[in-house]
Amino acid sequence: MNATSTTRLRVETGGEGVVAHVGLHCLGRFADRLGLADLLSARIPVMSERLPVHDRGKVLTQAMLMMAGGGEACSDIEKLRAQPALFAEVPSDSTLYRTFFQLDASTVAGLWEAVAQARAQVWSRAAATTGNAQVVLDIDSSLHQIHSENKELTGPTYKGGFGFHPVYCFADATGETLAVRLRPGNAGANNVIDLVGVLDAAIDGLPAEIAAGHGVGDDPGLVRRPLQVRSDSAAGRTFALACRARNVGFAVVARSNEQIHAAISRVAYDSTAWQPAVRQDGDVRKGAAVVEVTGLVDLSDWPPGTRLIIRREPLHPGAQQSLFPSECYRYWGHYTDTAGSDAVEADRHMRAHAHVEDNIRRLKDSAANRFPFCDFDANSAWLATVCMADALVRWFQHLCLSGPLAAAEPKTLRWALWHTPARIVHRARARIVRVLDGWPTAPALLDAYQRIDLIT
């Protein structure tokens, strides 16, 4: 019986005609089909009298491919540079480093506009984003630990750590980041200025037909598709009023106060008031129940039509603070101006806000936990590029993949798709990439190339 885990062979350098990242080439081809590099280039000013050797839009697009492949520092671009057969001319790590220092706040804002143009192309083709259904946005902040005091504007966090505290806005239908604002570690989670700022940036990033009527003071009659934003308890009444001023619906997690405490007291033991809560798939959540207490609290300071929904579920280890003291249940609630749905459906919809945890986890697994620079603006540009790279991957999954890969996590995509090995052969004056025999996702990769060719 052979108990060795590898075959015995001799290893040498000098290999030719082999490549190791065919999946990233496919992702890059998808980006080129969308014209992403050209869109980005148009927003980056030329800093000298002559054009740079490497087009800066192309540099950022190749940086996104590097990040999708697991790169976490500028030096990781060298892995793509070593394969000109797939990626042509790739900038050096020093060129990439200098590029990020050229991206100030106004330039990054322009890059988001470029990504919005590409997003409009993708959303017009994706089943998850077409139609007339309500578009749901999710806002949340997250702590990013930094193990260095040499990075500008890092600071202590409210959980006793040290680093940054950015706030994100995601599109629930696709999971992509629509806007992000990098902030010092000691920035407050409930800073309304930051929350409203990232909401406005997210609305600007939506396709024009969706963003219509959702500007400050816009006529509600201009709204073509309803828009709603969900947030945790960091938001509040002021944020809800800002949403109403933009013709945007809201669903905001409630904080404990005397009114809520009194309202729950009046229904806590009324078994007829509570309805069984349901999971996201519609099945009943055992032991959980929902009740609406809108008529038991004073909501005159909130936008007209605001409702208060309360949910209770059996206590479990690690449960967060409850709205009401109980030895049997944990109470949780949210404010919403959603009309036409019962309390159970409103609760189910709001609890889907938990998707943001998955979205942030994906970003942190794709270079959002590494900030390579000491300069704050450069790190802001880095985080923005990480978010744009994640959006590119999400678009690729929606339009070019099917089955499990269409919802796969970054690690799975790296092992299964991005780092696909192949051999390059020359035939009839053409270069052909032949994927390794037996590679499990080869059919999915070939299908993705065919789908890209159909994009017009």
Secondary structure in CASP SS format (residue, H / E / C, confidence):
PFRMAT SS
TARGET T0000
AUTHOR 0000-0000-0000
METHOD secondary structure of the structure
MODEL  1
M C 1.00
N C 1.00
A C 1.00
T C 1.00
S C 1.00
T C 1.00
T C 1.00
R C 1.00
L C 1.00
R C 1.00
V C 1.00
E C 1.00
T C 1.00
G C 1.00
G C 1.00
E C 1.00
G C 1.00
V E 1.00
V E 1.00
A C 1.00
H C 1.00
V H 1.00
G H 1.00
L H 1.00
H H 1.00
C H 1.00
L H 1.00
G H 1.00
R H 1.00
F H 1.00
A H 1.00
D H 1.00
R H 1.00
L H 1.00
G C 1.00
L H 1.00
A H 1.00
D H 1.00
L H 1.00
L H 1.00
S H 1.00
A C 1.00
R C 1.00
I C 1.00
P C 1.00
V C 1.00
M C 1.00
S C 1.00
E C 1.00
R C 1.00
L C 1.00
P C 1.00
V C 1.00
H C 1.00
D C 1.00
R H 1.00
G H 1.00
K H 1.00
V H 1.00
L H 1.00
T H 1.00
Q H 1.00
A H 1.00
M H 1.00
L H 1.00
M H 1.00
M H 1.00
A H 1.00
G C 1.00
G C 1.00
G C 1.00
E C 1.00
A C 1.00
C H 1.00
S H 1.00
D H 1.00
I H 1.00
E H 1.00
K H 1.00
L H 1.00
R H 1.00
A C 1.00
Q C 1.00
P H 1.00
A H 1.00
L H 1.00
F H 1.00
A C 1.00
E C 1.00
V C 1.00
P C 1.00
S C 1.00
D H 1.00
S H 1.00
T H 1.00
L H 1.00
Y H 1.00
R H 1.00
T H 1.00
F H 1.00
F H 1.00
Q H 1.00
L C 1.00
D C 1.00
A H 1.00
S H 1.00
T H 1.00
V H 1.00
A H 1.00
G H 1.00
L H 1.00
W H 1.00
E H 1.00
A H 1.00
V H 1.00
A H 1.00
Q H 1.00
A H 1.00
R H 1.00
A H 1.00
Q H 1.00
V H 1.00
W H 1.00
S C 1.00
R C 1.00
A C 1.00
A C 1.00
A C 1.00
T C 1.00
T C 1.00
G C 1.00
N C 1.00
A C 1.00
Q C 1.00
V E 1.00
V E 1.00
L E 1.00
D E 1.00
I E 1.00
D E 1.00
S E 1.00
S C 1.00
L C 1.00
H E 1.00
Q E 1.00
I C 1.00
H C 1.00
S C 1.00
E C 1.00
N C 1.00
K C 1.00
E C 1.00
L C 1.00
T C 1.00
G E 1.00
P E 1.00
T C 1.00
Y C 1.00
K C 1.00
G C 1.00
G C 1.00
F E 1.00
G E 1.00
F E 1.00
H C 1.00
P C 1.00
V E 1.00
Y E 1.00
C E 1.00
F E 1.00
A E 1.00
D C 1.00
A C 1.00
T C 1.00
G C 1.00
E C 1.00
T E 1.00
L E 1.00
A E 1.00
V E 1.00
R E 1.00
L C 1.00
R C 1.00
P E 1.00
G C 1.00
N C 1.00
A C 1.00
G C 1.00
A C 1.00
N C 1.00
N C 1.00
V H 1.00
I H 1.00
D H 1.00
L H 1.00
V H 1.00
G H 1.00
V H 1.00
L H 1.00
D H 1.00
A H 1.00
A H 1.00
I H 1.00
D H 1.00
G C 1.00
L C 1.00
P C 1.00
A H 1.00
E H 1.00
I H 1.00
A H 1.00
A C 1.00
G C 1.00
H C 1.00
G C 1.00
V C 1.00
G C 1.00
D C 1.00
D C 1.00
P H 1.00
G H 1.00
L H 1.00
V C 1.00
R C 1.00
R C 1.00
P C 1.00
L E 1.00
Q E 1.00
V E 1.00
R E 1.00
S E 1.00
D C 1.00
S C 1.00
A C 1.00
A C 1.00
G C 1.00
R H 1.00
T H 1.00
F H 1.00
A H 1.00
L H 1.00
A H 1.00
C H 1.00
R H 1.00
A H 1.00
R C 1.00
N C 1.00
V C 1.00
G E 1.00
F E 1.00
A E 1.00
V E 1.00
V E 1.00
A C 1.00
R C 1.00
S C 1.00
N C 1.00
E H 1.00
Q H 1.00
I H 1.00
H H 1.00
A H 1.00
A H 1.00
I H 1.00
S H 1.00
R H 1.00
V H 1.00
A C 1.00
Y C 1.00
D C 1.00
S C 1.00
T C 1.00
A C 1.00
W C 1.00
Q E 1.00
P E 1.00
A E 1.00
V E 1.00
R C 1.00
Q C 1.00
D C 1.00
G C 1.00
D C 1.00
V E 1.00
R E 1.00
K E 1.00
G E 1.00
A E 1.00
A E 1.00
V E 1.00
V E 1.00
E E 1.00
V C 1.00
T H 1.00
G H 1.00
L H 1.00
V C 1.00
D C 1.00
L C 1.00
S C 1.00
D C 1.00
W C 1.00
P C 1.00
P C 1.00
G C 1.00
T C 1.00
R E 1.00
L E 1.00
I E 1.00
I E 1.00
R E 1.00
R E 1.00
E E 1.00
P E 1.00
L C 1.00
H C 1.00
P C 1.00
G C 1.00
A C 1.00
Q C 1.00
Q C 1.00
S C 1.00
L C 1.00
F C 1.00
P C 1.00
S C 1.00
E C 1.00
C C 1.00
Y E 1.00
R E 1.00
Y E 1.00
W E 1.00
G E 1.00
H E 1.00
Y E 1.00
T E 1.00
D C 1.00
T C 1.00
A C 1.00
G C 1.00
S C 1.00
D C 1.00
A H 1.00
V H 1.00
E H 1.00
A H 1.00
D H 1.00
R H 1.00
H H 1.00
M H 1.00
R H 1.00
A H 1.00
H H 1.00
A H 1.00
H H 1.00
V H 1.00
E H 1.00
D H 1.00
N H 1.00
I H 1.00
R H 1.00
R H 1.00
L H 1.00
K H 1.00
D C 1.00
S C 1.00
A C 1.00
A C 1.00
N C 1.00
R C 1.00
F C 1.00
P C 1.00
F C 1.00
C C 1.00
D C 1.00
F H 1.00
D H 1.00
A H 1.00
N H 1.00
S H 1.00
A H 1.00
W H 1.00
L H 1.00
A H 1.00
T H 1.00
V H 1.00
C H 1.00
M H 1.00
A H 1.00
D H 1.00
A H 1.00
L H 1.00
V H 1.00
R H 1.00
W H 1.00
F H 1.00
Q H 1.00
H H 1.00
L H 1.00
C H 1.00
L C 1.00
S C 1.00
G H 1.00
P H 1.00
L H 1.00
A H 1.00
A H 1.00
A C 1.00
E C 1.00
P H 1.00
K H 1.00
T H 1.00
L H 1.00
R H 1.00
W H 1.00
A H 1.00
L H 1.00
W H 1.00
H C 1.00
T C 1.00
P C 1.00
A E 1.00
R E 1.00
I E 1.00
V E 1.00
H E 1.00
R E 1.00
A C 1.00
R C 1.00
A E 1.00
R E 1.00
I E 1.00
V E 1.00
R E 1.00
V E 1.00
L C 1.00
D C 1.00
G C 1.00
W C 1.00
P C 1.00
T C 1.00
A H 1.00
P H 1.00
A H 1.00
L H 1.00
L H 1.00
D H 1.00
A H 1.00
Y H 1.00
Q H 1.00
R H 1.00
I H 1.00
D H 1.00
L H 1.00
I C 1.00
T C 1.00
END
